[in-house]
């Protein structure tokens, strides 16, 4: 799980790259769950929350730039 303070230190490009990686992982986890090969089901929740953290941070930054 990624902490918000760690994410705030990253640049926009790094956040976008991290978001892409997490989305790819979420897809793979969903695929594993569908085929009953998922070992750690709690990871699905962690990935979803990390994606939400990054999107929230990106929204905050875009709104602060618009002001």
PDB file of N, CA, C and O in Angstrom:
ATOM      1  N   UNK A   1       0.842  -1.172   0.000  1.00  0.00           N
ATOM      2  CA  UNK A   1       0.000   0.000   0.000  1.00  0.00           C
ATOM      3  C   UNK A   1       0.887   1.235   0.000  1.00  0.00           C
ATOM      4  O   UNK A   1       1.881   1.308   0.723  1.00  0.00           O
ATOM      5  N   UNK A   2       0.510   2.198  -0.822  1.00  0.00           N
ATOM      6  CA  UNK A   2       1.268   3.416  -0.958  1.00  0.00           C
ATOM      7  C   UNK A   2       0.669   4.505  -0.079  1.00  0.00           C
ATOM      8  O   UNK A   2      -0.548   4.679  -0.028  1.00  0.00           O
ATOM      9  N   UNK A   3       1.534   5.230   0.606  1.00  0.00           N
ATOM     10  CA  UNK A   3       1.060   6.313   1.456  1.00  0.00           C
ATOM     11  C   UNK A   3       0.895   7.581   0.623  1.00  0.00           C
ATOM     12  O   UNK A   3       1.611   7.795  -0.355  1.00  0.00           O
ATOM     13  N   UNK A   4      -0.051   8.407   1.026  1.00  0.00           N
ATOM     14  CA  UNK A   4      -0.320   9.647   0.303  1.00  0.00           C
ATOM     15  C   UNK A   4       0.884  10.580   0.330  1.00  0.00           C
ATOM     16  O   UNK A   4       1.139  11.287  -0.645  1.00  0.00           O
ATOM     17  N   UNK A   5       1.628  10.591   1.434  1.00  0.00           N
ATOM     18  CA  UNK A   5       2.802  11.469   1.517  1.00  0.00           C
ATOM     19  C   UNK A   5       3.873  11.052   0.508  1.00  0.00           C
ATOM     20  O   UNK A   5       4.575  11.902  -0.040  1.00  0.00           O
ATOM     21  N   UNK A   6       3.998   9.747   0.265  1.00  0.00           N
ATOM     22  CA  UNK A   6       4.952   9.279  -0.735  1.00  0.00           C
ATOM     23  C   UNK A   6       4.517   9.701  -2.129  1.00  0.00           C
ATOM     24  O   UNK A   6       5.345  10.065  -2.964  1.00  0.00           O
ATOM     25  N   UNK A   7       3.218   9.651  -2.377  1.00  0.00           N
ATOM     26  CA  UNK A   7       2.699  10.016  -3.690  1.00  0.00           C
ATOM     27  C   UNK A   7       2.830  11.508  -3.952  1.00  0.00           C
ATOM     28  O   UNK A   7       3.083  11.920  -5.084  1.00  0.00           O
ATOM     29  N   UNK A   8       2.660  12.323  -2.911  1.00  0.00           N
ATOM     30  CA  UNK A   8       2.758  13.774  -3.087  1.00  0.00           C
ATOM     31  C   UNK A   8       4.167  14.203  -3.503  1.00  0.00           C
ATOM     32  O   UNK A   8       4.331  15.254  -4.123  1.00  0.00           O
ATOM     33  N   UNK A   9       5.165  13.419  -3.175  1.00  0.00           N
ATOM     34  CA  UNK A   9       6.541  13.751  -3.519  1.00  0.00           C
ATOM     35  C   UNK A   9       6.863  13.446  -4.986  1.00  0.00           C
ATOM     36  O   UNK A   9       7.892  13.887  -5.497  1.00  0.00           O
ATOM     37  N   UNK A  10       5.996  12.701  -5.657  1.00  0.00           N
ATOM     38  CA  UNK A  10       6.253  12.304  -7.042  1.00  0.00           C
ATOM     39  C   UNK A  10       5.771  13.364  -8.023  1.00  0.00           C
ATOM     40  O   UNK A  10       4.883  14.162  -7.725  1.00  0.00           O
ATOM     41  N   UNK A  11       6.388  13.346  -9.207  1.00  0.00           N
ATOM     42  CA  UNK A  11       5.979  14.266 -10.262  1.00  0.00           C
ATOM     43  C   UNK A  11       4.740  13.707 -10.961  1.00  0.00           C
ATOM     44  O   UNK A  11       4.327  12.573 -10.722  1.00  0.00           O
ATOM     45  N   UNK A  12       4.167  14.527 -11.820  1.00  0.00           N
ATOM     46  CA  UNK A  12       2.959  14.120 -12.549  1.00  0.00           C
ATOM     47  C   UNK A  12       3.238  12.921 -13.467  1.00  0.00           C
ATOM     48  O   UNK A  12       2.404  12.024 -13.592  1.00  0.00           O
ATOM     49  N   UNK A  13       4.396  12.912 -14.097  1.00  0.00           N
ATOM     50  CA  UNK A  13       4.759  11.790 -14.972  1.00  0.00           C
ATOM     51  C   UNK A  13       4.915  10.500 -14.178  1.00  0.00           C
ATOM     52  O   UNK A  13       4.484   9.437 -14.624  1.00  0.00           O
ATOM     53  N   UNK A  14       5.527  10.590 -13.010  1.00  0.00           N
ATOM     54  CA  UNK A  14       5.697   9.409 -12.172  1.00  0.00           C
ATOM     55  C   UNK A  14       4.348   8.889 -11.692  1.00  0.00           C
ATOM     56  O   UNK A  14       4.139   7.678 -11.618  1.00  0.00           O
ATOM     57  N   UNK A  15       3.431   9.802 -11.364  1.00  0.00           N
ATOM     58  CA  UNK A  15       2.094   9.391 -10.936  1.00  0.00           C
ATOM     59  C   UNK A  15       1.344   8.695 -12.072  1.00  0.00           C
ATOM     60  O   UNK A  15       0.670   7.689 -11.852  1.00  0.00           O
ATOM     61  N   UNK A  16       1.463   9.225 -13.268  1.00  0.00           N
ATOM     62  CA  UNK A  16       0.792   8.617 -14.415  1.00  0.00           C
ATOM     63  C   UNK A  16       1.338   7.224 -14.689  1.00  0.00           C
ATOM     64  O   UNK A  16       0.582   6.305 -15.004  1.00  0.00           O
ATOM     65  N   UNK A  17       2.644   7.072 -14.571  1.00  0.00           N
ATOM     66  CA  UNK A  17       3.265   5.763 -14.781  1.00  0.00           C
ATOM     67  C   UNK A  17       2.810   4.771 -13.705  1.00  0.00           C
ATOM     68  O   UNK A  17       2.487   3.622 -14.005  1.00  0.00           O
ATOM     69  N   UNK A  18       2.791   5.226 -12.460  1.00  0.00           N
ATOM     70  CA  UNK A  18       2.338   4.383 -11.350  1.00  0.00           C
ATOM     71  C   UNK A  18       0.880   3.977 -11.533  1.00  0.00           C
ATOM     72  O   UNK A  18       0.507   2.838 -11.254  1.00  0.00           O
ATOM     73  N   UNK A  19       0.057   4.916 -12.004  1.00  0.00           N
ATOM     74  CA  UNK A  19      -1.356   4.636 -12.238  1.00  0.00           C
ATOM     75  C   UNK A  19      -1.514   3.568 -13.317  1.00  0.00           C
ATOM     76  O   UNK A  19      -2.343   2.669 -13.182  1.00  0.00           O
ATOM     77  N   UNK A  20      -0.735   3.661 -14.374  1.00  0.00           N
ATOM     78  CA  UNK A  20      -0.780   2.652 -15.433  1.00  0.00           C
ATOM     79  C   UNK A  20      -0.393   1.275 -14.922  1.00  0.00           C
ATOM     80  O   UNK A  20      -1.021   0.275 -15.269  1.00  0.00           O
ATOM     81  N   UNK A  21       0.643   1.230 -14.097  1.00  0.00           N
ATOM     82  CA  UNK A  21       1.082  -0.045 -13.524  1.00  0.00           C
ATOM     83  C   UNK A  21       0.008  -0.654 -12.629  1.00  0.00           C
ATOM     84  O   UNK A  21      -0.241  -1.859 -12.669  1.00  0.00           O
ATOM     85  N   UNK A  22      -0.626   0.197 -11.818  1.00  0.00           N
ATOM     86  CA  UNK A  22      -1.663  -0.300 -10.910  1.00  0.00           C
ATOM     87  C   UNK A  22      -2.897  -0.782 -11.676  1.00  0.00           C
ATOM     88  O   UNK A  22      -3.518  -1.774 -11.296  1.00  0.00           O
ATOM     89  N   UNK A  23      -3.246  -0.081 -12.745  1.00  0.00           N
ATOM     90  CA  UNK A  23      -4.392  -0.516 -13.543  1.00  0.00           C
ATOM     91  C   UNK A  23      -4.108  -1.863 -14.203  1.00  0.00           C
ATOM     92  O   UNK A  23      -4.987  -2.721 -14.294  1.00  0.00           O
ATOM     93  N   UNK A  24      -2.883  -2.034 -14.656  1.00  0.00           N
ATOM     94  CA  UNK A  24      -2.482  -3.307 -15.258  1.00  0.00           C
ATOM     95  C   UNK A  24      -2.549  -4.433 -14.216  1.00  0.00           C
ATOM     96  O   UNK A  24      -3.010  -5.538 -14.503  1.00  0.00           O
ATOM     97  N   UNK A  25      -2.080  -4.124 -13.009  1.00  0.00           N
ATOM     98  CA  UNK A  25      -2.125  -5.113 -11.938  1.00  0.00           C
ATOM     99  C   UNK A  25      -3.564  -5.445 -11.554  1.00  0.00           C
ATOM    100  O   UNK A  25      -3.890  -6.604 -11.294  1.00  0.00           O
ATOM    101  N   UNK A  26      -4.425  -4.425 -11.519  1.00  0.00           N
ATOM    102  CA  UNK A  26      -5.837  -4.655 -11.191  1.00  0.00           C
ATOM    103  C   UNK A  26      -6.483  -5.569 -12.233  1.00  0.00           C
ATOM    104  O   UNK A  26      -7.276  -6.446 -11.890  1.00  0.00           O
ATOM    105  N   UNK A  27      -6.146  -5.363 -13.488  1.00  0.00           N
ATOM    106  CA  UNK A  27      -6.672  -6.225 -14.545  1.00  0.00           C
ATOM    107  C   UNK A  27      -6.219  -7.664 -14.339  1.00  0.00           C
ATOM    108  O   UNK A  27      -7.018  -8.597 -14.428  1.00  0.00           O
ATOM    109  N   UNK A  28      -4.935  -7.833 -14.064  1.00  0.00           N
ATOM    110  CA  UNK A  28      -4.409  -9.181 -13.849  1.00  0.00           C
ATOM    111  C   UNK A  28      -5.043  -9.853 -12.628  1.00  0.00           C
ATOM    112  O   UNK A  28      -5.323 -11.052 -12.650  1.00  0.00           O
ATOM    113  N   UNK A  29      -5.265  -9.085 -11.580  1.00  0.00           N
ATOM    114  CA  UNK A  29      -5.898  -9.639 -10.382  1.00  0.00           C
ATOM    115  C   UNK A  29      -7.337 -10.057 -10.661  1.00  0.00           C
ATOM    116  O   UNK A  29      -7.788 -11.099 -10.185  1.00  0.00           O
ATOM    117  N   UNK A  30      -8.059  -9.243 -11.434  1.00  0.00           N
ATOM    118  CA  UNK A  30      -9.429  -9.613 -11.792  1.00  0.00           C
ATOM    119  C   UNK A  30      -9.436 -10.891 -12.619  1.00  0.00           C
ATOM    120  O   UNK A  30     -10.304 -11.747 -12.447  1.00  0.00           O
ATOM    121  N   UNK A  31      -8.473 -11.013 -13.511  1.00  0.00           N
ATOM    122  CA  UNK A  31      -8.374 -12.205 -14.346  1.00  0.00           C
ATOM    123  C   UNK A  31      -8.074 -13.426 -13.488  1.00  0.00           C
ATOM    124  O   UNK A  31      -8.661 -14.488 -13.693  1.00  0.00           O
ATOM    125  N   UNK A  32      -7.163 -13.283 -12.528  1.00  0.00           N
ATOM    126  CA  UNK A  32      -6.838 -14.389 -11.627  1.00  0.00           C
ATOM    127  C   UNK A  32      -8.042 -14.779 -10.786  1.00  0.00           C
ATOM    128  O   UNK A  32      -8.274 -15.964 -10.543  1.00  0.00           O
ATOM    129  N   UNK A  33      -8.806 -13.796 -10.343  1.00  0.00           N
ATOM    130  CA  UNK A  33      -9.990 -14.086  -9.531  1.00  0.00           C
ATOM    131  C   UNK A  33     -11.026 -14.845 -10.353  1.00  0.00           C
ATOM    132  O   UNK A  33     -11.694 -15.742  -9.838  1.00  0.00           O
ATOM    133  N   UNK A  34     -11.161 -14.491 -11.619  1.00  0.00           N
ATOM    134  CA  UNK A  34     -12.137 -15.151 -12.481  1.00  0.00           C
ATOM    135  C   UNK A  34     -11.761 -16.601 -12.754  1.00  0.00           C
ATOM    136  O   UNK A  34     -12.630 -17.448 -12.959  1.00  0.00           O
ATOM    137  N   UNK A  35     -10.470 -16.878 -12.755  1.00  0.00           N
ATOM    138  CA  UNK A  35     -10.020 -18.241 -13.036  1.00  0.00           C
ATOM    139  C   UNK A  35      -9.655 -19.006 -11.765  1.00  0.00           C
ATOM    140  O   UNK A  35      -9.045 -20.073 -11.828  1.00  0.00           O
ATOM    141  N   UNK A  36     -10.029 -18.457 -10.622  1.00  0.00           N
ATOM    142  CA  UNK A  36      -9.774 -19.073  -9.302  1.00  0.00           C
ATOM    143  C   UNK A  36      -8.296 -19.322  -9.033  1.00  0.00           C
ATOM    144  O   UNK A  36      -7.934 -20.331  -8.427  1.00  0.00           O
ATOM    145  N   UNK A  37      -7.447 -18.413  -9.478  1.00  0.00           N
ATOM    146  CA  UNK A  37      -6.014 -18.541  -9.238  1.00  0.00           C
ATOM    147  C   UNK A  37      -5.487 -17.433  -8.326  1.00  0.00           C
ATOM    148  O   UNK A  37      -4.278 -17.306  -8.135  1.00  0.00           O
ATOM    149  N   UNK A  38      -6.393 -16.636  -7.767  1.00  0.00           N
ATOM    150  CA  UNK A  38      -5.994 -15.520  -6.932  1.00  0.00           C
ATOM    151  C   UNK A  38      -5.529 -16.022  -5.568  1.00  0.00           C
ATOM    152  O   UNK A  38      -6.275 -16.691  -4.853  1.00  0.00           O
ATOM    153  N   UNK A  39      -4.276 -15.689  -5.215  1.00  0.00           N
ATOM    154  CA  UNK A  39      -3.709 -16.161  -3.959  1.00  0.00           C
ATOM    155  C   UNK A  39      -4.019 -15.217  -2.797  1.00  0.00           C
ATOM    156  O   UNK A  39      -4.330 -15.664  -1.693  1.00  0.00           O
ATOM    157  N   UNK A  40      -3.933 -13.930  -3.050  1.00  0.00           N
ATOM    158  CA  UNK A  40      -4.082 -12.939  -1.977  1.00  0.00           C
ATOM    159  C   UNK A  40      -5.215 -11.979  -2.364  1.00  0.00           C
ATOM    160  O   UNK A  40      -4.994 -10.984  -3.054  1.00  0.00           O
ATOM    161  N   UNK A  41      -6.405 -12.293  -1.915  1.00  0.00           N
ATOM    162  CA  UNK A  41      -7.571 -11.502  -2.324  1.00  0.00           C
ATOM    163  C   UNK A  41      -7.546 -10.084  -1.764  1.00  0.00           C
ATOM    164  O   UNK A  41      -8.182  -9.195  -2.333  1.00  0.00           O
ATOM    165  N   UNK A  42      -6.847  -9.854  -0.692  1.00  0.00           N
ATOM    166  CA  UNK A  42      -6.792  -8.511  -0.112  1.00  0.00           C
ATOM    167  C   UNK A  42      -6.027  -7.537  -1.010  1.00  0.00           C
ATOM    168  O   UNK A  42      -6.194  -6.323  -0.891  1.00  0.00           O
ATOM    169  N   UNK A  43      -5.204  -8.055  -1.892  1.00  0.00           N
ATOM    170  CA  UNK A  43      -4.424  -7.206  -2.794  1.00  0.00           C
ATOM    171  C   UNK A  43      -5.336  -6.431  -3.750  1.00  0.00           C
ATOM    172  O   UNK A  43      -4.994  -5.323  -4.163  1.00  0.00           O
ATOM    173  N   UNK A  44      -6.483  -6.999  -4.103  1.00  0.00           N
ATOM    174  CA  UNK A  44      -7.426  -6.332  -4.991  1.00  0.00           C
ATOM    175  C   UNK A  44      -7.872  -5.013  -4.360  1.00  0.00           C
ATOM    176  O   UNK A  44      -7.905  -3.978  -5.026  1.00  0.00           O
ATOM    177  N   UNK A  45      -8.209  -5.058  -3.094  1.00  0.00           N
ATOM    178  CA  UNK A  45      -8.661  -3.875  -2.371  1.00  0.00           C
ATOM    179  C   UNK A  45      -7.536  -2.839  -2.265  1.00  0.00           C
ATOM    180  O   UNK A  45      -7.775  -1.645  -2.445  1.00  0.00           O
ATOM    181  N   UNK A  46      -6.329  -3.287  -1.976  1.00  0.00           N
ATOM    182  CA  UNK A  46      -5.189  -2.382  -1.863  1.00  0.00           C
ATOM    183  C   UNK A  46      -4.937  -1.652  -3.175  1.00  0.00           C
ATOM    184  O   UNK A  46      -4.702  -0.444  -3.183  1.00  0.00           O
ATOM    185  N   UNK A  47      -4.985  -2.382  -4.281  1.00  0.00           N
ATOM    186  CA  UNK A  47      -4.717  -1.788  -5.586  1.00  0.00           C
ATOM    187  C   UNK A  47      -5.801  -0.764  -5.927  1.00  0.00           C
ATOM    188  O   UNK A  47      -5.496   0.323  -6.417  1.00  0.00           O
ATOM    189  N   UNK A  48      -7.054  -1.106  -5.670  1.00  0.00           N
ATOM    190  CA  UNK A  48      -8.147  -0.177  -5.946  1.00  0.00           C
ATOM    191  C   UNK A  48      -7.987   1.111  -5.154  1.00  0.00           C
ATOM    192  O   UNK A  48      -8.231   2.199  -5.677  1.00  0.00           O
ATOM    193  N   UNK A  49      -7.583   0.996  -3.910  1.00  0.00           N
ATOM    194  CA  UNK A  49      -7.413   2.185  -3.069  1.00  0.00           C
ATOM    195  C   UNK A  49      -6.209   3.015  -3.505  1.00  0.00           C
ATOM    196  O   UNK A  49      -6.255   4.245  -3.459  1.00  0.00           O
ATOM    197  N   UNK A  50      -5.131   2.351  -3.928  1.00  0.00           N
ATOM    198  CA  UNK A  50      -3.969   3.085  -4.429  1.00  0.00           C
ATOM    199  C   UNK A  50      -4.322   3.851  -5.706  1.00  0.00           C
ATOM    200  O   UNK A  50      -3.880   4.984  -5.895  1.00  0.00           O
ATOM    201  N   UNK A  51      -5.115   3.234  -6.576  1.00  0.00           N
ATOM    202  CA  UNK A  51      -5.570   3.913  -7.794  1.00  0.00           C
ATOM    203  C   UNK A  51      -6.386   5.150  -7.410  1.00  0.00           C
ATOM    204  O   UNK A  51      -6.206   6.220  -7.991  1.00  0.00           O
ATOM    205  N   UNK A  52      -7.268   5.002  -6.445  1.00  0.00           N
ATOM    206  CA  UNK A  52      -8.088   6.124  -6.006  1.00  0.00           C
ATOM    207  C   UNK A  52      -7.229   7.232  -5.403  1.00  0.00           C
ATOM    208  O   UNK A  52      -7.502   8.412  -5.624  1.00  0.00           O
ATOM    209  N   UNK A  53      -6.203   6.871  -4.650  1.00  0.00           N
ATOM    210  CA  UNK A  53      -5.305   7.875  -4.058  1.00  0.00           C
ATOM    211  C   UNK A  53      -4.621   8.697  -5.152  1.00  0.00           C
ATOM    212  O   UNK A  53      -4.544   9.923  -5.067  1.00  0.00           O
ATOM    213  N   UNK A  54      -4.130   8.010  -6.169  1.00  0.00           N
ATOM    214  CA  UNK A  54      -3.427   8.704  -7.249  1.00  0.00           C
ATOM    215  C   UNK A  54      -4.385   9.608  -8.009  1.00  0.00           C
ATOM    216  O   UNK A  54      -4.046  10.752  -8.312  1.00  0.00           O
ATOM    217  N   UNK A  55      -5.573   9.115  -8.322  1.00  0.00           N
ATOM    218  CA  UNK A  55      -6.539   9.940  -9.053  1.00  0.00           C
ATOM    219  C   UNK A  55      -6.954  11.158  -8.240  1.00  0.00           C
ATOM    220  O   UNK A  55      -7.128  12.244  -8.793  1.00  0.00           O
ATOM    221  N   UNK A  56      -7.114  10.985  -6.937  1.00  0.00           N
ATOM    222  CA  UNK A  56      -7.469  12.105  -6.068  1.00  0.00           C
ATOM    223  C   UNK A  56      -6.363  13.148  -6.066  1.00  0.00           C
ATOM    224  O   UNK A  56      -6.634  14.346  -6.149  1.00  0.00           O
ATOM    225  N   UNK A  57      -5.138  12.704  -5.972  1.00  0.00           N
ATOM    226  CA  UNK A  57      -4.006  13.622  -5.968  1.00  0.00           C
ATOM    227  C   UNK A  57      -3.907  14.362  -7.302  1.00  0.00           C
ATOM    228  O   UNK A  57      -3.633  15.562  -7.322  1.00  0.00           O
ATOM    229  N   UNK A  58      -4.125  13.665  -8.411  1.00  0.00           N
ATOM    230  CA  UNK A  58      -4.086  14.307  -9.720  1.00  0.00           C
ATOM    231  C   UNK A  58      -5.187  15.362  -9.842  1.00  0.00           C
ATOM    232  O   UNK A  58      -4.965  16.432 -10.408  1.00  0.00           O
ATOM    233  N   UNK A  59      -6.365  15.058  -9.313  1.00  0.00           N
ATOM    234  CA  UNK A  59      -7.464  16.014  -9.341  1.00  0.00           C
ATOM    235  C   UNK A  59      -7.147  17.238  -8.492  1.00  0.00           C
ATOM    236  O   UNK A  59      -7.418  18.366  -8.902  1.00  0.00           O
ATOM    237  N   UNK A  60      -6.579  17.024  -7.321  1.00  0.00           N
ATOM    238  CA  UNK A  60      -6.197  18.138  -6.460  1.00  0.00           C
ATOM    239  C   UNK A  60      -5.197  19.051  -7.162  1.00  0.00           C
ATOM    240  O   UNK A  60      -5.313  20.275  -7.111  1.00  0.00           O
ATOM    241  N   UNK A  61      -4.223  18.442  -7.811  1.00  0.00           N
ATOM    242  CA  UNK A  61      -3.194  19.241  -8.493  1.00  0.00           C
ATOM    243  C   UNK A  61      -3.776  20.017  -9.666  1.00  0.00           C
ATOM    244  O   UNK A  61      -3.427  21.177  -9.881  1.00  0.00           O
ATOM    245  N   UNK A  62      -4.661  19.381 -10.422  1.00  0.00           N
ATOM    246  CA  UNK A  62      -5.241  20.076 -11.575  1.00  0.00           C
ATOM    247  C   UNK A  62      -6.141  21.235 -11.136  1.00  0.00           C
ATOM    248  O   UNK A  62      -6.192  22.272 -11.797  1.00  0.00           O
ATOM    249  N   UNK A  63      -6.843  21.053 -10.027  1.00  0.00           N
ATOM    250  CA  UNK A  63      -7.698  22.127  -9.523  1.00  0.00           C
ATOM    251  C   UNK A  63      -6.890  23.273  -8.946  1.00  0.00           C
ATOM    252  O   UNK A  63      -7.288  24.432  -9.067  1.00  0.00           O
ATOM    253  N   UNK A  64      -5.764  22.968  -8.323  1.00  0.00           N
ATOM    254  CA  UNK A  64      -4.931  24.040  -7.759  1.00  0.00           C
ATOM    255  C   UNK A  64      -4.252  24.833  -8.871  1.00  0.00           C
ATOM    256  O   UNK A  64      -3.991  26.025  -8.706  1.00  0.00           O
ATOM    257  N   UNK A  65      -3.962  24.187 -10.004  1.00  0.00           N
ATOM    258  CA  UNK A  65      -3.371  24.885 -11.136  1.00  0.00           C
ATOM    259  C   UNK A  65      -4.384  25.789 -11.830  1.00  0.00           C
ATOM    260  O   UNK A  65      -4.020  26.822 -12.393  1.00  0.00           O
ATOM    261  N   UNK A  66      -5.655  25.397 -11.789  1.00  0.00           N
ATOM    262  CA  UNK A  66      -6.697  26.169 -12.468  1.00  0.00           C
ATOM    263  C   UNK A  66      -7.026  27.466 -11.742  1.00  0.00           C
ATOM    264  O   UNK A  66      -7.592  28.382 -12.339  1.00  0.00           O
ATOM    265  N   UNK A  67      -6.681  27.555 -10.475  1.00  0.00           N
ATOM    266  CA  UNK A  67      -7.004  28.771  -9.705  1.00  0.00           C
ATOM    267  C   UNK A  67      -6.079  29.902 -10.014  1.00  0.00           C
ATOM    268  O   UNK A  67      -6.220  30.987  -9.451  1.00  0.00           O
TER     269      UNK A  67
END
